[in-house]
Amino acid sequence: MAKNGGRRTILEHLGSANTDSELAALMQVTRDKLDEGQEELDLGLDALAEKTRTTKPRGDRR
């Protein structure tokens, strides 16, 4: 997305996801596009997502 004169312009729409598997595929396509010519800044979000998936919900802590 680019901003010009206060207006946002979509540079390229990569798709939409309705399921977790579609989201995973879309994220992979995005990573591949980033790898073509731009490095990815590691914000640690993959590790956070993994931790969230492996953590029990609050009500289930025993």
Rosetta blueprint (number, residue, H / E / L):
1 M L
2 A E
3 K E
4 N E
5 G L
6 G L
7 R E
8 R E
9 T E
10 I L
11 L L
12 E L
13 H L
14 L L
15 G L
16 S L
17 A L
18 N L
19 T L
20 D H
21 S H
22 E H
23 L H
24 A H
25 A H
26 L H
27 M H
28 Q H
29 V H
30 T H
31 R H
32 D H
33 K H
34 L H
35 D H
36 E H
37 G H
38 Q L
39 E L
40 E L
41 L L
42 D L
43 L L
44 G L
45 L H
46 D H
47 A H
48 L H
49 A H
50 E H
51 K H
52 T H
53 R H
54 T H
55 T L
56 K L
57 P L
58 R H
59 G H
60 D H
61 R L
62 R L
